[in-house]
Amino acid sequence: MPPDAAKPDVERPDLAKLDVEKLYAARLHAVRVRPYLATALFALTVVESRQVPTMAVDRYWRCYTSPAFVARTPVEQLAGVWVHEVSHLLRDHHGRGDRLARELGTDGPGARLRMNIAADCEINDDVYGDGLARPPGAVRPGMLELPDGLLMEEYLRRFRFDPAHLAAAWLECGSGADGLDRPWDLGPDGAHGLTAQERDAVRFRVAEGIRARPGKTPKGWQRWAEEAFHPPQPWRRLLGAAIRSAASGPGAGDDYSYGRPARRSAGVPGVLLPSLRRRPPRVAVIIDTSGSVSDDELGSALLEVTAIGRAVGGRRDQVTVVPCDAAAETAHRLCRAENIPLIGGGGTDLRTGFRTALRGHPRPDVVVVLTDGQTPWPSAAPPCRTVVGLFPRPSRYREDRHDDGLEEYRPAAPPDWARVVTIG
């Protein structure tokens, strides 16, 4: 009889029962050190699974947990894993992964693994410390020679596998991290999953807690909470349609590249021909900084600029921002939305903003204008598509207007060549 046959199965780690008390003790520790995540942590449903290497989540807020992993991992490190996994769900990495797969035209396990690693970088750059232990092997941007503070989409664009990064390939955070279904997933009809409304309610509660005490949270979470409090605006879908239309127009968004040789190279032996590749469209954003635009509206404008950066696949180098009141001197490249100097406060003449934006080299494919509409407009349509996001303004009405001749005041509407939608 083999020596191992005499040992009871309960001593084998792969057959051990899940230590629920230890797992929940780790969750309680995570709640103590990250109280603003308490609602999300307690919303997760634990599902024991021996198919999962460590811990993984699905988009329905189930947490699949390996008994062997829990048995060998200290409570303090398990707390870090709890926070890491719930961060994927709060930041909607599965939904963003699906959108990236459609936009980039790449899918499959390899592409989704890169998305998982990019999502981990977005989380791990500032989530640990201050009482929360970093699990061994947690991927950080510095390990991949990337800067901190970027989004998943930006990390994905910059990250490429090479032999030095093979240690990151062990990661398995589940379909909740990249959108690719796993064999162990229970699916939408499985037990104890959250509905879309319940998931949104959890995100709202967490964002509310972060905004209540912003000094206690990292900058990445503060940025997320601000965006969570501003639901997607209809104009963003309009902008996305305008960008796709501009990119599909003749000559727009095209460039030659030797990164992938043209297929016709096979017919010309010894000659390497470049292929015509699509690039993300260039977007110029004109922000009205006149005195009639409030600080809250300027803050909303910066959030919209961040959304535009995502709409072009995280290519911030394709986005320029032009602050403008009665004059506009400089077009700023988008590095971080919060670093764009919104200087102004005087009158409004966005015609100067259009001139500055269109002087750029190369010229933008799309111009986006964020304004309250109280401005003169160019007399002719720009040589590119234009989208106007209007901050709403109530009419100014006087009950005695019939006595003193005062009429109801309404700003002049944007011209017909612009596609217009109200923000908020």
N, C-alpha and C positions, 0 to 999 in steps of 0.2 A: 504494500500500500504506500503510495507516495506520501512524504511527510506532510504536505499541505492538506491531504485529505482528512487528517485527524483533527484539524482545526475547525471550529464551528464557523459557519458562514458569516456570523455577525461580526467576526474580527476582520473580515476583508473590507477595506474602505469602500470598494465599489458596490458592496451590497449593504453597507450600513444604512440605517434609517436617518432621515434628515433630522438634525439637531435643531428643532424649531426654537427651543428656548435660547440657544446661542444666537441664532439668526435674528430673533426679535430683540435680544439684548443689544445686538449691533445696531439695529434700526433705532432703538431708543437712544443709543449714544449719538447717532447721526442727528436725531431730532434735537438733542441737547446742545450740540455745537453748531447746528444750522437750523435754528427754530423757524426761519421763514420758509423752509421746505417741508415742514411737518405735514401740512395738508396733502402734499403730493406723496410723501413717503408712506403715509397711512392709507392712501388710495390704492397702492399697489397690492395685487393679490399674488401670494406665493403659490407656485406650482412646482412640486417636486419632480425632477427629471434627471435621469442618468444619461441622457443624450447630450446634455449641455456640459461643456468643459468647466465652466465657472458659474457665472450668473448672466442671464440674458433676459431682455424684455421684448414684448411685441407691442404693436400699436394700440392694442386694447388694454394696456396697462396691467398685463400679467407678467410676473417676474419668475422665470424658470430657473430653478436653483439645483445645483449638483450637491448631493449629500457629502460626497468626498471632498469637494472644494470647501464646504462649510467646516468640515471636521479638521482640515489642515490649516485653516486661516485664522489668525487671531481676531478677536472681536474688534479691535481698533481698526484693523485693515478691512474687515467686513463692512464696517460703517462707511469707509471711503468708497467701497464698491456700491453700496446702497445709493449714496449720493450721486455717484457717476452714472448709474443706470437710470435713475429717475431724471437726471439732467437731459439725457437723450430724448425722453418723452416730452418734457416741458418745452424744450427748444424745437420740437417737431422735426427732428432729424430724419425720421422716416418719410414724412411728407416732402421735405426739401430734397431728400435723396431721389424720390420718384420724379420730382420736377427736373432735377439735374439730368437724370437718365433720359428723359424725353428731350430735353433741350440739346444735350450733347450727342444724342444718338448712340450712346454706349450703354450696355447693360451686361448682366451676367455676374458670376461670383467675383471675378477679378476686379471689375469696375466697382462693385458694391463694397469690396474690402477696402479699396482706396477711399471710398466715401466714409466707411466706418472709422478709418484712421484719421481722416480729416475732421470728422465730428469729434473724435476723442481729443484732438489738438485744441479744438474750440473750447472744450470743457476743461481740460486738464491744465491750461495755462495759469488759472488763478483759483481753482476750486479747492485745492488742498492747503494744509497749514492751518494755523489758528485753531488747534484742537482736532483737526481731521487728518488722519494718517494717509499717506499716499500708498496704495497697494503696490507691491513689487511688480516691475515691468510696465507700469502705466506710461503710456506714450505721451511725451511732452514735445512741444514744437522745437525746443532746442535740440532734442535728440535727432531731429530731421533737418537741422540747420535752417530752421524757419523762425521768424519773429513771433513773439506773443501778441495777443490781442486781436487776431484776425477771426473771420468767420469761416465756417465749414467750406463755403463755396470758394473762398480765397485760398485756403489751405489746399483744397483739391486741385486748384489750378497750378499751384507751385510745387506740389509734391509728386515725385516720381520714384518708383522702386529702384533701388540699387543694392548691391550686396551688403552695404553697411546698414541697411534698414530692414534686413530680413527678420530681425528680432521682433518687429512690430506685427508680423504676419500671424502671430498666434491668437490675436484678438478675436473674440466672439461675443458681441454685445446683443446679437439677435436682430430680428426684423425691425424692432423699435429704433435701431440706430442707423439703418441704411435703407429700409423699405423692402428688402428681399426676404420673402417668406422662408421659414425654416421647417424642417421635417417635424419638429416637436410642437410647432404652433397649433393652438386649438382653433384658431380662425375666428371669424366674426360670429359664428353660431355656438362657440364654446361657452362654457360656464364662467361666470364671474368677470366678464369683460365689461369695460365702461363704454357707454354710448358716446357719440360725438358731443352731445350737450354736456354730459358729465365730465368729459375730458376738458372741455372749454371752461367749465365752472371751476375745476381744480386749478387750471392755469391762472384764471382771474384771481382766485383767492391767494395764490402764491405771489402774483404780481402786486396785489394790494398790500400784502405784508412787507414786501421789499420796499415799496414806495413809502410806506409808513415810517420805516427806519432805514433810509438809504445809507447812512454812515456805517452800518453794520455789515454791509454786503460788498463783495468785489465789484469792480467796474463792469465786468462782463454780465453779471446778473442785473446790475442797475440798468444797463442798456437794454437787456431783454425785457425787463419789467416796463420800461417806457414804451417799447414797441407793442407789448401785449396789451397795454391800456389804449392803444390806438388801433382799432380793428381795421382790417384791410379796406382801403377806400375804393369805390368803383373806378375812380380815375386811374388807379394803378393798373387795372385790367385794360383800360383804354390805352394807357401808355405802352403796355406790353404789346397790344395789337399794332400800335403805330410803329414800335421798334421792329416787330417782325415784318411789317409791311415795308419799312425802309430797308431792312436788310435783304429782302427778297427782290428789290427793284434792280433794274439793269445797272451793273457796275457798282452797286452799293454793297459794301461789306466783302468785297472780293480782293484777294491778293495772292500773288504767286509764292510758293514755298517749296524748298528742296527737302523739307522734313519728310514728305512722302512723295516719291517720284511719280510722275504722270504715267498712266497706263500705256500711253502711246510710246513711251521710251522703249518698250519691247520691240517696236518696229524700226528702231534706229539703233542698231548695235553700237556700243561704245560711246553713246551720248546719253547724258542724264538730263532729262527735261523736268522742269518744275511742274507741280500740279496747282490748279486754281483752288484756293482754300477760302472758306467763309471766315470772316472775322466778326467779332461783336461790333455792332454799330456804335459810332461816336455820338455821345449825347452832351449837349450844352444845357445847363440848368440856369435860368435867370431868376434870381430871388429878389423880390420887391422889398427893399429895406427902408422905405420911406416912413415918415412919422405916423402915417395912418395904419401901419401894420403893427400889431401888438407883439410883445415879447413871446407870448404863448404861440402866436401864429408863426413867428420865426422859429420857435422850437419845433413846431409841427413841420415846417419846411425842411429842417435838417433831418427829421425822420423820413420824409419823403425822398430826400437825397440818398439816404441809406438804402431805401427800397429800390431806387433807380440803379444803384450800384449792383444790387442783387439781380435786377432784371437783365443786366448785360453780362450775367455769368460771373459776377465778382471781379470783372475787369475794371478796377477803379481808374486805371490809366486811360480808359476810354471816356471818362466823365470829367467835364470841366464845370465849375460853378462861377457864376458872374453875379456878385452882389451889386444892386443898382437902386439908387433913388432918383435924383435928377441927373446923375452922371455915373458912368461905369468905366473904370480905368483898367482893371486887372481881371483876367480869367484864371481862376485857381484850379490846379489839378486836385482831384479828390484823393486825399490820403485817408483822413478820418473826418467824418461829417462834423464832429464837434470841434475840429480845428479850423474850420472855414471861418474867416473873419467877416461877420455880417455887419459891416460898417455903413452907417447912413443916418437917416432921421430927418432928412429935409423933404423937399417936394418929390414928385414922381414924374419921370419921363423914361419909360422903358425902351424907347427907341434907341437910346444910347446903349442899353444892354444888348439889344439885337445887333447893333453894329460891332460891339466888342466881341460877342459870341461868334459872329460870322467872319470876323477877321482871323480866327484861329486857323492854324495850319497843322494838320489837314482840317478842312471844313467839317462841321458836324453833320451827321445824317438826320438827327432829330433835335429840335429845340423845345425844351420844356420851360414854361413860365409859371411861377408861383406868385400870385399877386391878388390884391383886393379889387383890381380892375379900374381903379381911379387913376388912369394914365392915358396919355395919347398913344396911339398905336401906329406902327409903320404903315405908310400909304399903300405899299405893295407887298405881296406875299413873299416871305423869304424863300430862297432856293432849296428848301428842305421842309420836311414835315414839322408842324408846330402843334404842340399840345399845351393848353392853358388850364392850370388848376386855380380856381377862383376861391378865395376866402369869402364866405358869405357876408353880405352887408345889408342891414335893414334899411328900408326907405326912411327918409327924413320927412316927417309930415307935420304940418302946423294946422291946428283947427281953425285958425283965423286966416288961412291962406287966401280966402275969397275977399278979405278986406284989404290986405296989404299987398296982394299980388304974388305972394310966395307960392311956389308950386312944389309938389312932391319931388324930391331929389332922387335920381337914379344914376349910377355911374354909366358911362357909355359902354355898351356891350362890346366884347372883343370882335374883331372882324370875322367875316364868313370863312376865310381861309384857315382859321384855327379851329381845332377840335377842342371843345370846352366842356369842363365838368366841374361841379362844385366840390370843394374839399371839406369834409366834415358834415 
